[in-house]
Amino acid sequence: MKTYLETDRLILREIVPEDVDGMFELDSDHEVHKYLGNNPVKNKEEARKNIDFIRQQYIENKIGRWAVVERSSNQFIGWAGLKLIKETINNHIDYYDLGYRLIKKFWGRGYATEVAKATLSYGFDKLNLPEIFAIADCNNTGSNKILTKIGLTHEEVFFLNGIKCNWYRIGREEFNDYT
């Protein structure tokens, strides 16, 4: 399994089939899915299908969300990373989306901010991307704070699947100026 990034407290690596228990714990939690359309997985088979979907993105797009592992415990705590979006969302297509999702018991420790910053660095420094986007439900105060804290600019409000969302963007120059 390939490791992509390491921070002081976290390891970001490929999501592998053995992560099914952690993915199920993450994606079966209604609070985790509160701002994601409220559609948590119901069983481990659904979690396995999500892992297969992510692993297929590694093959097709050379990028996909990564497992976030806590260094001190070696425990799967969620996922984060970039995803190539090939469908049209908010009049954009073929763009890189920054995302993260953590198991609830790991909220409030600064991990989401840590992985989001590291992911931006990877996108600009390793992949040489010109810009990166992110989306957050307008009511998700935590994610909206994180995205602005790490330097993304709020560009507009739009509706995604009937949910009012914020659209964020950061370009390479803004990132370099910010860091």
VEXLOGU-889479 format. One record per residue (C-alpha): residue in three letters; x, y, z; residue number from 1. Coordinates in pm, 1 decimal. Layout:
<rs>
+------+----------+----------+----------+-----+
: type :       c1 :       c2 :       c3 : seq :
+------+----------+----------+----------+-----+
:  ala :        X :        Y :        Z : NUM :
...
+------+----------+----------+----------+-----+
</rs>
This chain:
<rs>
+------+----------+----------+----------+-----+
: type :       c1 :       c2 :       c3 : seq :
+------+----------+----------+----------+-----+
:  met :      0.0 :      0.0 :      0.0 :   1 :
:  lys :    133.3 :    338.7 :    -96.8 :   2 :
:  thr :    179.4 :    623.8 :    150.8 :   3 :
:  tyr :    126.5 :    965.0 :     -8.2 :   4 :
:  leu :    178.8 :   1208.0 :    277.3 :   5 :
:  glu :    286.6 :   1223.4 :    635.9 :   6 :
:  thr :    226.3 :   1507.1 :    879.4 :   7 :
:  asp :    338.9 :   1539.7 :   1238.4 :   8 :
:  arg :     38.4 :   1342.9 :   1361.5 :   9 :
:  leu :   -106.9 :   1166.8 :   1059.0 :  10 :
:  ile :    -30.8 :    932.6 :    771.2 :  11 :
:  leu :   -225.3 :    956.6 :    444.6 :  12 :
:  arg :   -211.7 :    637.7 :    243.1 :  13 :
:  glu :   -415.1 :    437.1 :     -6.1 :  14 :
:  ile :   -750.5 :    317.3 :    116.0 :  15 :
:  val :   -734.8 :    -62.9 :    111.1 :  16 :
:  pro :  -1000.4 :   -334.7 :    150.4 :  17 :
:  glu :   -879.8 :   -393.7 :    508.7 :  18 :
:  asp :  -1010.5 :    -44.7 :    596.6 :  19 :
:  val :  -1369.6 :   -169.3 :    574.6 :  20 :
:  asp :  -1434.9 :   -157.4 :    951.1 :  21 :
:  gly :  -1311.9 :    200.5 :    975.7 :  22 :
:  met :  -1501.2 :    305.8 :    663.6 :  23 :
:  phe :  -1815.4 :    148.4 :    804.0 :  24 :
:  glu :  -1771.6 :    325.5 :   1139.2 :  25 :
:  leu :  -1719.9 :    653.2 :    953.8 :  26 :
:  asp :  -1994.0 :    630.0 :    695.4 :  27 :
:  ser :  -2264.0 :    466.4 :    907.6 :  28 :
:  asp :  -2270.8 :    760.9 :   1150.6 :  29 :
:  his :  -2570.4 :    991.0 :   1097.1 :  30 :
:  glu :  -2382.0 :   1287.3 :   1246.3 :  31 :
:  val :  -2095.3 :   1242.2 :   1001.1 :  32 :
:  his :  -2351.8 :   1245.5 :    718.9 :  33 :
:  lys :  -2554.6 :   1537.5 :    854.7 :  34 :
:  tyr :  -2421.3 :   1773.8 :    586.2 :  35 :
:  leu :  -2368.1 :   1509.8 :    318.9 :  36 :
:  gly :  -2728.5 :   1440.5 :    228.6 :  37 :
:  asn :  -2808.0 :   1226.4 :    533.9 :  38 :
:  asn :  -2752.0 :    894.9 :    358.9 :  39 :
:  pro :  -2517.2 :    685.7 :    577.5 :  40 :
:  val :  -2423.5 :    332.8 :    474.0 :  41 :
:  lys :  -2628.1 :     56.2 :    631.4 :  42 :
:  asn :  -2382.4 :   -233.4 :    621.0 :  43 :
:  lys :  -2020.9 :   -328.8 :    556.4 :  44 :
:  glu :  -2099.2 :   -437.7 :    201.3 :  45 :
:  glu :  -2186.2 :    -75.1 :    118.2 :  46 :
:  ala :  -1859.9 :     34.0 :    281.8 :  47 :
:  arg :  -1672.5 :   -223.7 :     67.9 :  48 :
:  lys :  -1836.0 :    -83.0 :   -246.4 :  49 :
:  asn :  -1722.8 :    266.5 :   -147.5 :  50 :
:  ile :  -1366.8 :    137.9 :   -103.1 :  51 :
:  asp :  -1382.6 :    -32.1 :   -444.7 :  52 :
:  phe :  -1509.3 :    293.8 :   -598.1 :  53 :
:  ile :  -1220.5 :    491.6 :   -448.5 :  54 :
:  arg :   -964.9 :    230.4 :   -554.9 :  55 :
:  gln :  -1100.7 :    246.4 :   -910.0 :  56 :
:  gln :  -1037.4 :    622.7 :   -905.6 :  57 :
:  tyr :   -671.0 :    553.5 :   -825.8 :  58 :
:  ile :   -653.8 :    347.1 :  -1145.2 :  59 :
:  glu :   -860.0 :    573.2 :  -1372.6 :  60 :
:  asn :   -754.8 :    916.1 :  -1245.7 :  61 :
:  lys :   -422.0 :    849.4 :  -1069.3 :  62 :
:  ile :   -576.7 :   1018.7 :   -762.3 :  63 :
:  gly :   -851.5 :    956.6 :   -508.4 :  64 :
:  arg :   -928.9 :   1003.3 :   -140.9 :  65 :
:  trp :   -670.5 :    860.6 :     99.7 :  66 :
:  ala :   -704.8 :    686.8 :    433.5 :  67 :
:  val :   -612.6 :    910.6 :    726.5 :  68 :
:  val :   -428.1 :    715.2 :    994.1 :  69 :
:  glu :   -339.5 :    850.6 :   1336.4 :  70 :
:  arg :     35.0 :    801.9 :   1386.5 :  71 :
:  ser :     18.1 :    750.4 :   1763.4 :  72 :
:  ser :   -237.1 :    467.9 :   1744.3 :  73 :
:  asn :   -200.5 :    349.2 :   1381.6 :  74 :
:  gln :   -581.9 :    371.3 :   1370.8 :  75 :
:  phe :   -789.3 :    456.1 :   1062.1 :  76 :
:  ile :   -965.0 :    781.8 :   1150.8 :  77 :
:  gly :  -1120.7 :    880.9 :    818.6 :  78 :
:  trp :  -1027.5 :    988.7 :    470.2 :  79 :
:  ala :   -903.7 :   1301.0 :    297.1 :  80 :
:  gly :   -746.7 :   1411.0 :    -26.2 :  81 :
:  leu :   -817.4 :   1514.5 :   -379.0 :  82 :
:  lys :  -1070.1 :   1372.0 :   -617.8 :  83 :
:  leu :  -1094.9 :   1444.5 :   -989.1 :  84 :
:  ile :  -1456.1 :   1542.8 :  -1054.8 :  85 :
:  lys :  -1551.2 :   1444.4 :  -1408.9 :  86 :
:  glu :  -1917.8 :   1544.0 :  -1390.6 :  87 :
:  thr :  -2046.5 :   1899.6 :  -1413.5 :  88 :
:  ile :  -2096.1 :   2059.0 :  -1072.0 :  89 :
:  asn :  -2163.1 :   2431.7 :  -1040.0 :  90 :
:  asn :  -2069.7 :   2476.9 :  -1408.0 :  91 :
:  his :  -1727.5 :   2314.7 :  -1354.7 :  92 :
:  ile :  -1602.6 :   1984.5 :  -1493.7 :  93 :
:  asp :  -1269.2 :   1801.3 :  -1471.4 :  94 :
:  tyr :  -1159.1 :   1981.5 :  -1157.4 :  95 :
:  tyr :   -985.2 :   1867.6 :   -840.5 :  96 :
:  asp :  -1196.7 :   1868.8 :   -526.2 :  97 :
:  leu :  -1048.2 :   1884.6 :   -176.9 :  98 :
:  gly :  -1239.3 :   1669.6 :     70.1 :  99 :
:  tyr :  -1208.0 :   1517.0 :    413.4 : 100 :
:  arg :  -1424.9 :   1312.0 :    646.7 : 101 :
:  leu :  -1332.2 :   1193.4 :    995.4 : 102 :
:  ile :  -1483.4 :    951.1 :   1244.3 : 103 :
:  lys :  -1670.5 :   1161.0 :   1500.3 : 104 :
:  lys :  -1452.9 :   1070.7 :   1800.8 : 105 :
:  phe :  -1159.5 :   1236.8 :   1617.0 : 106 :
:  trp :  -1337.3 :   1569.4 :   1559.2 : 107 :
:  gly :  -1209.0 :   1879.3 :   1733.5 : 108 :
:  arg :   -841.1 :   1781.1 :   1731.5 : 109 :
:  gly :   -733.0 :   1987.1 :   1430.7 : 110 :
:  tyr :   -688.5 :   1676.9 :   1214.6 : 111 :
:  ala :   -916.7 :   1801.1 :    933.4 : 112 :
:  thr :   -720.9 :   2125.4 :    906.9 : 113 :
:  glu :   -392.6 :   1933.6 :    913.6 : 114 :
:  val :   -488.8 :   1694.8 :    633.3 : 115 :
:  ala :   -653.7 :   1967.0 :    425.5 : 116 :
:  lys :   -335.6 :   2180.8 :    434.1 : 117 :
:  ala :   -118.2 :   1880.3 :    350.7 : 118 :
:  thr :   -350.0 :   1789.1 :     63.8 : 119 :
:  leu :   -327.5 :   2138.7 :    -84.1 : 120 :
:  ser :     53.4 :   2120.1 :    -66.7 : 121 :
:  tyr :     46.0 :   1783.5 :   -242.5 : 122 :
:  gly :   -186.7 :   1913.2 :   -513.4 : 123 :
:  phe :     22.8 :   2218.1 :   -590.6 : 124 :
:  asp :    374.9 :   2087.2 :   -521.1 : 125 :
:  lys :    352.6 :   1725.5 :   -641.6 : 126 :
:  leu :     70.0 :   1732.0 :   -897.8 : 127 :
:  asn :    142.5 :   2084.6 :  -1020.7 : 128 :
:  leu :   -228.7 :   2171.1 :  -1026.8 : 129 :
:  pro :   -324.7 :   2526.8 :  -1122.3 : 130 :
:  glu :   -621.3 :   2538.5 :   -882.1 : 131 :
:  ile :   -818.7 :   2330.9 :   -633.4 : 132 :
:  phe :  -1185.0 :   2360.7 :   -537.5 : 133 :
:  ala :  -1395.8 :   2256.1 :   -239.4 : 134 :
:  ile :  -1763.6 :   2242.5 :   -152.7 : 135 :
:  ala :  -1926.1 :   2267.7 :    190.4 : 136 :
:  asp :  -2287.7 :   2273.1 :    298.6 : 137 :
:  cys :  -2367.4 :   2631.5 :    400.8 : 138 :
:  asn :  -2477.0 :   2504.8 :    744.2 : 139 :
:  asn :  -2156.5 :   2309.1 :    808.3 : 140 :
:  thr :  -1982.9 :   2572.9 :   1017.7 : 141 :
:  gly :  -1681.7 :   2351.6 :   1092.7 : 142 :
:  ser :  -1592.7 :   2274.7 :    731.1 : 143 :
:  asn :  -1655.1 :   2630.3 :    618.2 : 144 :
:  lys :  -1414.1 :   2757.3 :    887.0 : 145 :
:  ile :  -1148.6 :   2503.2 :    791.6 : 146 :
:  leu :  -1162.4 :   2589.3 :    421.8 : 147 :
:  thr :  -1120.4 :   2961.7 :    479.2 : 148 :
:  lys :   -857.3 :   2901.8 :    750.0 : 149 :
:  ile :   -634.3 :   2713.1 :    505.0 : 150 :
:  gly :   -663.8 :   2986.8 :    242.4 : 151 :
:  leu :   -950.0 :   2894.8 :     11.7 : 152 :
:  thr :  -1167.7 :   3181.3 :   -106.1 : 153 :
:  his :  -1545.4 :   3163.9 :    -93.6 : 154 :
:  glu :  -1661.3 :   3229.2 :   -447.8 : 155 :
:  glu :  -2036.2 :   3171.8 :   -442.7 : 156 :
:  val :  -2337.1 :   2989.1 :   -304.8 : 157 :
:  phe :  -2504.1 :   2724.8 :   -521.0 : 158 :
:  phe :  -2737.2 :   2428.9 :   -484.7 : 159 :
:  leu :  -2610.9 :   2070.6 :   -506.1 : 160 :
:  asn :  -2878.9 :   1802.4 :   -495.7 : 161 :
:  gly :  -3113.4 :   2054.8 :   -333.7 : 162 :
:  ile :  -2860.8 :   2148.6 :    -63.0 : 163 :
:  lys :  -2738.6 :   2507.8 :    -32.9 : 164 :
:  cys :  -2358.7 :   2489.9 :    -57.0 : 165 :
:  asn :  -2056.9 :   2717.1 :    -57.5 : 166 :
:  trp :  -1812.1 :   2696.2 :   -346.7 : 167 :
:  tyr :  -1445.5 :   2755.5 :   -264.4 : 168 :
:  arg :  -1133.2 :   2792.6 :   -475.7 : 169 :
:  ile :   -760.7 :   2840.5 :   -431.4 : 170 :
:  gly :   -500.8 :   2882.4 :   -705.3 : 171 :
:  arg :   -133.0 :   2805.1 :   -690.6 : 172 :
:  glu :    -34.4 :   3173.4 :   -651.0 : 173 :
:  glu :   -280.6 :   3229.8 :   -367.4 : 174 :
:  phe :   -155.4 :   2916.6 :   -196.4 : 175 :
:  asn :    208.3 :   3021.4 :   -232.1 : 176 :
:  asp :    122.5 :   3368.3 :    -98.6 : 177 :
:  tyr :    -72.5 :   3214.7 :    188.3 : 178 :
:  thr :    192.8 :   2966.2 :    301.4 : 179 :
+------+----------+----------+----------+-----+
</rs>
